[in-house]
Amino acid sequence: MAGHSKFKNIMHRKGAQDKKRSAAFSKLSREITVAAKMGLPDPDANARLRAAVLAARAQSMPKDNIQRAIDKASGTDGDNYEEIRYEGYGPGGTAIIVEALTDNRNRTATNVRTAFSKNGGNLGTAGSVSHGFDRLGLIEYGAGAGDADKVFEAALEAGADDVESSEDGHSIWTSIENLHPVAKALEGALGDPEGVKLAWKPNIMVAVSEDDAGKLLKMIDALEDDDDVQTVWGNYDVSDEIMEKLG
């Protein structure tokens, strides 16, 4: 289990898919509303909104919920969310980046700091770990999109920079400016993606011991359970053997 991926494994391990799904819908709705507020409320004319809608569809979010989140952006009584990034260190010297959308900066900062400190981590200052990551575009497809060769060829044709394939699916990396053009080009060859987003890709991965991995997963779970937290990125690498033991 590496970086941001394989959170499905954590969900299965906890046996809390329903709770996670409800939380995911809440986070997706928030991203849709923010994206719609920042541009036109039309996914075809707003690349960030289109990406948010595609992510919601990939999680089987009902159409009514998606439309309600878009409509909320035009309301006068809607919450005003701001995007905040937190950086810190997790167990085993791992570097962690947390992206949040919040309407209460103090609440979110307290919750994130608590999740770090209670699980062997330490919240740092802005820029304390992000220098060890590249800011890139990430397009994600499930394994059903095709085999590694098919996805690689499609990604190359669409102008992507790199592709990582595993039994869980495919991660297609692009530059920030090419993210949405490449994603749109890939839809014709591979269908709708599971995710289109700006990502933090670590330059160096850190192997995590069994003891540290247990604490790290608890920390990630605590962060993921917070409604304000949208995404958790990291440079950790937990072996399949350790994941099996922790399962």
C-alpha positions, -999 to +999 in steps of 0.1 A: +000+000+000+017+032-011+010+069-010-026+080-013-038+048-030-054+016-018-077+032+007-102+005-003-080-019+016-084+003+047-122+004+042-125-033+039-102-038+069-124-016+091-156-031+078-172+003+077-180+008+041-214+023+047-200+049+071-172+057+047-196+059+018-218+085+036-187+105+045-175+103+009-208+116-004-205+146+020-169+154+008-179+150-028-209+173-024-187+199-008-162+197-037-190+199-063-204+230-046-171+248-044-162+239-080-196+253-092-191+285-072-157+291-087-169+288-123-200+281-143-225+256-128-222+236-160-198+205-160-192+209-197-179+244-193-162+240-159-133+215-158-131+213-120-168+208-117-167+181-144-139+163-125-160+165-093-191+151-109-171+123-125-157+114-091-192+114-076-205+092-104-176+067-098-188+064-062-224+058-073-236+091-059-273+096-069-279+122-097-303+141-074-275+145-048-251+158-075-276+183-088-285+195-053-248+202-047-245+222-079-277+241-071-264+249-036-236+270-052-261+296-066-279+299-032-273+329-010-273+310+022-246+284+013-215+279+033-183+296+022-155+270+021-118+278+018-091+254+007-064+248+032-033+225+031-017+210+062+017+193+063+034+171+088+051+139+098+035+106+105+049+075+123+082+062+108+093+096+095+066+096+068+056+129+052+019+136+051+000+163+032-037+169+041-060+189+019-092+203+034-123+223+024-136+241+055-160+268+067-142+269+101-104+271+099-099+268+137-121+237+140-102+220+111-068+229+124-076+215+158-090+183+144-060+177+121-035+185+148-053+160+172-053+133+145-015+137+141-006+140+178-027+111+190-012+087+165+025+093+167+026+121+142+035+158+143+018+186+124+044+209+108+043+243+092+034+252+056+061+239+032+076+215+058+072+184+037+057+195+003+092+202-010+095+164-012+065+160-035+057+171-071+024+188-078+009+170-108-023+160-124-037+125-117-063+106-136-075+073-121-092+043-138-103+010-123-088-023-135-119-027-157-108+001-181-083-023-197-050-040-193-017-021-187-008-020-224-042-007-235-042+021-209-005+030-216-012+033-253-043+055-247-024+076-221+005+081-245-018+091-273-037+116-250-004+133-240+001+119-205+035+119-189+035+086-169+013+056-162+013+033-131-007+001-134-015-026-108-042-052-101-062-024-084-063+000-114-043+026-133-029+060-123-022+083-152+001+113-144+001+146-163+014+181-158-010+205-140-019+224-172-025+192-192-047+174-166-082+183-180-073+181-217-057+147-212-086+135-191-111+146-218-091+128-245-089+096-224-127+094-220-131+085-257-107+055-253-113+044-218-146+058-207-153+079-176-124+079-151-129+073-114-110+104-105-094+135-120-075+157-096-044+177-087-022+154-067+010+154-046+034+127-059+063+119-035+098+119-049+110+092-025+089+065-008+095+055+028+092+019+038+071+016+070+076-011+097+046-031+111+045-012+143+046+022+126+022+010+099-005+003+125-002+038+140+000+054+105-032+037+093-050+048+125-038+084+118-050+083+082-084+068+093-088+097+118-080+123+092-102+106+066-131+105+091-130+143+094-157+159+072-134+188+063-106+167+050-108+160+013-076+141+006-046+127+024-013+122+005+019+106+018+052+091+009+046+058+029+051+023+015+034-005+035+042-040+022+015-064+013+028-087+040+023-061+067-011-051+053-022-088+056-010-089+093-028-057+101-060-069+083 
